[in-house]
Amino acid sequence: RTSSIVVRGFDTGKEFLKTGLHKLRRPIPAIPQDSSDISFQLVEADYDTCKPIPSPGEIRRQRRPLIRLFGSTADQRSVLLYVDHVLPYFYVPAWEGFGQADVGFFGDALNASLKAQSSGRDSDLTKHVMEVNVVYKKSLWGYQFGQNKPFIKVTTAVPQMVATARRILEQGLSVQGTLRFFQTYESNIPFVLRWMIDADVKGGSWLSIAAGKFKMREKKTSYCDLELDCSYKDLIAHPIDGEWGKIAPLRILSFDIECAGRKGHFPTPDQDSVIQIASVVSVQAQQNTILVKAVHTLNTCAAIPGALVLPYKTEEELLSSWMQFVRASDPDLLTGYNIQNFDFPYLIDRAKKLGVKDFPFLGRLREIPTTVKNTTFSSKAHGTRENKETIIHGRVVFDVIQAIRRDYKLRSYSLNAVSAEFLNQQKEDVHHSIISDLQLGTDETRRRLASYCLKDALLPLRLLDKLMMVINYVEMARVTGVPISFLLTRGQQIKVVSQLYRKANEQGYLVPVRDRHVANDEKFEGATVIEPMRGYYTEPVATLDFASLYPSIMMAHNLCYTTLISPKDVERLKPDQYTKTPTGDSFTKSDVHKGLLPLILEELLGARKNAKRLMKEEKDPFKKAVLDGRQLALKISANSVYGFTGAQVGQLPCLPISKSVTSFGREMIEQTKQCVEKKYRIENGYAHDAVVIYGDTDSVMVKFGVATVAEAMTLGKEAAEAITQEFIKPIKLEFEKVYWPYLLMNKKRYAGLYWTNAAKWDKIDTKGIETVRRDNCALVKDVVETCLRRVLVDQSVESALSYAKMMISDLLLNKVDISLLTISKSMAKDGADYDNKQAHVVLAEKMRKRDPLTAPVIGDRVPYVVTQGVKGARAYEKAEDPIYVLENDIPIDTTYYVENQLRNPLTRIFEPILGAGNVNSLFTGAHTLKVLKKSSASGAGIMKFAVVKRTCLGCKVVLKPLEKTVCHHCQGKRAELYLKEIARVREHEQLFSRVWTQCQRCAGTLHTDVLCSSRDCPIFYRRKKVQKDLRDAQKALNLFEF
Amino acid sequence: MSNPRTRSLPEELQTPPKPSEFSHLGNAAKRQKLIRQHSTSQLSPEEYARFRVRNKEFTQQFANIYFTRLQMLRQVIRESLAQQKHSVEVLEATNKLRKNEEKILIGTLYKEMKLKPCILDEYSKKLEGGGPVGPDFISSDDSLVLEDQFGRVPLLLLPESGTTVSDFTSGLVLGVQGRQRDDGYFEVVKVISPGLPPQPTINPKTEKRGYVAFVSGLDIGSPDYDPLPVQLMCDFLTGLLGATQEQSLASKVVRVILAGNSLYPLMKAGDFTDRTVMDGEGVEQGLKALDTILTQLCATVPVTLMSGERDPVNYALPQSELLLSLFPSARTFNTFGTATNPALMDIEGIKILGSSGQPLTDLMLYSSAPSPLVHLERTLRWRNIAPTAPDTLACYPFQAGEDDPFVINTTPHIYFASNQDRFESKVIQESSTSSSSSSASKAQTKICVLTIPSFSKTQTIVLVNLDTLAAHPVNFSPRVGATSPSNKE
């Protein structure tokens, strides 16, 4: 039903604006009457405060919040629904001796105080506290012996006021002359989420309003196809299953911009113009359908088959019409690569600079401009990162780089590296210094630029598709109940918060707001319990895993905020009514009171089981993918509950829970070890004594002593079943796989060949082996991987050793490809801002002196190799640009690579195999004696004064004037030497042909030269080097011809 | 010795001698004196140097080759369309294309193939085992795009075009007739090849021109190298083998072309167990053996030694000539010469064009045809000796201003590819309404297209009659019934 939009060629962008733009619009069937129901999928939710259209009989016209829900119907119409009559509120516990009369006093006091503190913005409000009630609820924190307590529920006029009220109450409010301090409850939850929880609306879910219950807006405030008002009472939220488990045909617009930077500078919006914007609009459906590809260009541009080229004379026109393009195509999601931190801020700043006033209205609201704000995002997993966040009302900004950063650990996050990883596709990378040249050229060069730009807009879409990101994020929103945009812009905790509130409120609990205390650096005890017996195991090693270990511990022992018994209360319970955990904390048993967290976990894992069952039955691949996304989201959610209770800077850390969980885990691992080693003994009729060689967080490695994978599997299955009986339900020990062979290097560092069936191994499984770290050169990755493959797959330690030796020897003989030696670091700030000298920053400075036009600038990655340098040079002085090294034959510091790059990883691999004393031979053996010491050919130092004379190719003696190749002593070896040169030429010719044709394939052009300068590409340096090598080899060969 | 090869001999020699003649056989005085004719070569200097590259530079990329090739062949296709008075407009460039209008586009084909080996995969080698490798890289997902300097258009071959994606390969210059759909695909109803180039006329000659013998793939130095058939072959060509019949035939061979892979360099283990290097010593011994064979041949018959994939010359096409100094003995004969690969040769006005087989072997990995000979004939009609170069076949990056030597400008009389699995040949005869001359005379084009089998695999050489252009395999397998080539024509 969705097919490509027919857009014929337009000679100018202006013409397109007049006659082509409307074709992009969503297909709108007949305007629906008030008489039909409306259902839509929720995409984005926010709120505004305004004076709403008064309903009949309403007198007060004070400003109040209106929730805005944006979404898409099943027939592709966009919807904006205003939800009215929702007010923000929170709770405080009532004090001792609190009486009904105090309600009024408290409310007045708070109202007065808020009024006094209200800023100019809220001065229009006449009433700040709308309502004060007494409710009987339980605090979530600690076991309450089933008793409700009085709480004051405070309803305020606008959401911003909740935080102010909270501050006032925490700092003390004088009620009837008594200064009282309050701990607030539920005062820090985002207003929209608050409402969604109360209304049981989940992110990405389907909502319906019956006919007659909504009003169409006459005067629209947005660009949506439908704009409605309704009261929250009339909104129906559908549970996510069956028919309402579907996903609406969401529109996605992916874009990329090109800027003409001045030479030697990274473009800045103050000075450098936006010259092209490529956009691709698609619809998320069974198969992602591309509706249109378009490039807005500054100046004319030759046609691109299959794409709409829209040329403009001025940059102002270009920006303004792109904005119209976005509005007309009305995407639900805006995507691209690094758009949050680069493209959007750049466009908005540039439009401001040029005075394009209508530009920052990219959102769905007519009156509210798009804004960019700076945010800092810090997490334990990702560190602190300064980010920009562009808020485009009504549309989700889905920056693919951020999603990939969250979900995958990679060596590099450049679009090139990411496409290579996931799409198996290299992307041509045009250096920003060439972009201006292309722009200043002809129609043809601009067309070339436009086709790169288009590709960069298309790749994020393909990544979204390939990694099922849209589906997975929608499902995560549905499972956790938060809007999709929360998943992208907020941390992990909000997901648990949403689930916890939902469950707590349902059961009459209130969630306390704790001060964000500074982490007290209390160290968690590591999860490892069984010291690894390091070594190289050539017998099968079975792995027994606890399925969902932490969630099942929480369920088995009923660990929750609501079951935690405070030490002074413990005596009030009988010993069989509670569990004392290994850390000494006490929790009630589930028959006394069932905890909320175990309930949430049971539901999540139950839902996951269900999703997996449905997935098995489902035939339709799209629906299958949706279900797979759901089960994954459920699994991640279940596992994040434990983390939430342990996050010390989090919203509601509860160390008694998290510490109990880990200590139970440790006990269980230990217990498993004892069980296995007690049961599987020769005296019990087994062929061997089993040994547990290592136990990690949730798994135990057992060497049963048997010789085959099949036997190990049988015993593994049997042991898992037997030992599961020892534990409380739902804890379950599972047999998953056998490692054979298995190389155990250290805690959390091992590698093994992974078998799940006895016939064929599945993969090489590694843990904790440095192949992804960027400050390692690629050589390390190659050598480590190849050695492991030989040790594990070929089971040949001999060949692994000889390979390692060969690579070390090659390194010392300077035979290793420079791309394998390149290390890269990104230059985050100016050199002067770094406290101590860093290799890449010093190098960037050096390069700037050589050629300011191509030197790396802030934000670039600086690739370098370590060269020999002068004697006594500091490490940071020895870094050099790989291209410069290639061109000038600068000698590499090979010992640096052996000692600082290869030694540690290789030692780790071979030490368990050879024993600590024998590894050194790898670095000192006979193969390390041959070292090629190159003197710089570029004429540094003393070599400046040397005269190059031709030497005999056989014995290096200086040749006589008439001798061309060999001296008269070596005449007999002439043929042999000639053949040697031939072999070199042949090798280089093959490589030359393969790399340069590959570049043509990536660039997608046969008739024009490849411009790519992607230093992330594995063949970038080879490409350069082979040209030189081949030239040199050919020169030597030519000497033989006569 | 029972002679299984007789049946493959040219017909004129297969008629048994009359009984009366047998009676004279013992009489040496009456024996016919066999004299080998001397052949002359009439190559122009340009033709002679066609596949030589002087001053090799490697700073340039491959775009120039495609560009030059497109320029050269676009003109050919335009002219041929003009001659046929084709009514559909031929567009100057792909970016002039408008949707839903029937047009002809001319450009270079590029074939997207998911199975095509990719050097980048070697870097992202996954730790899982690799998939099975088939005999070629063709899959049903392959698709074609047409490119010129201005852009790319994806093609969809409609059934009425009578062709399928697997018929074609990257690097071809073709015209396509059809219209562009809304989604950007160009629906092709007709594919226009450049077609056979004009053929130079052969000057009539009174006496017979004789035979040329093609030998390829001696593979001297290979592990299962058998010197016996090679010696038999030498003895035959030099006239030392067989009775009068054979000797008479041998005497008519005016030139022997050793078409590539005369040597088989072995790789031996390097310093450490993982590396192999070309065994220099092995090559030297092989060269000596080859020199001996060449010396034997050159003493009686002119020999041209072509380079081939495994020979000790450069790897990328065109391969240069083997150094004369590598053959200290054979080089003393003026009957010995070396040639490039591909090579253009001339014997008594008969133009011979061919390669030592790499272009054909590579082509068969990326496109499909009923037989290797069909592949070979296609390259002639596409006017490109090596269409897959440079994409999958290594070749020298010719610079701007240099011609693409792989483009076939004139139809040779003999067109061959050597080092193949089996012998196949075909004589194409076509009368074309001559393109160049205004005269109404219909030019008769006659070409012998043939694949020459590898000698080490089949013990077979091929004789081509320079007058009739008929080709005949001759087998030297010393073991009766041993790997016999299919030499039925």
Interface residues (C-beta under 8 A of the other chain):
Chain A: S4 V6 R8 G9 A302 A303 I304 P305 G306 A307 A420 E421 N424 Q426 E444 R447 S451 D762 K763 I764 A778 E785 R789 S799 S802 Y803 K805 M806 S809 H927 R974 A975 E976 Y978 L979 K980 I982 A983 V985 R986 E989 Q990 F992 S993 R994 V995 W996 T997 Q998 C999 Q1000 R1001 G1004 T1005 L1006 H1007 T1008 D1009 V1010 C1017 P1018 I1019 V1026 Q1027 L1030 R1031 Q1034 L1037 F1040 E1041 F1042
Chain B: K56 E57 F58 T59 Q61 F62 A63 Y66 F67 L70 T94 N95 K96 L97 R98 K99 T108 Y110 C118 I119 L120 D121 Y123 S124 K125 L127 E128 E147 D148 Q149 F150 G151 R152 V153 P154 Q180 D182 D183 G184 D271 F272 T273 D274 R275 V277 M278 G280 E281 V283 E284 L287 P312 V313 N314 Y315 A316 L323 S325 L326 P390 D391 T392 L393 A394 C395 P397
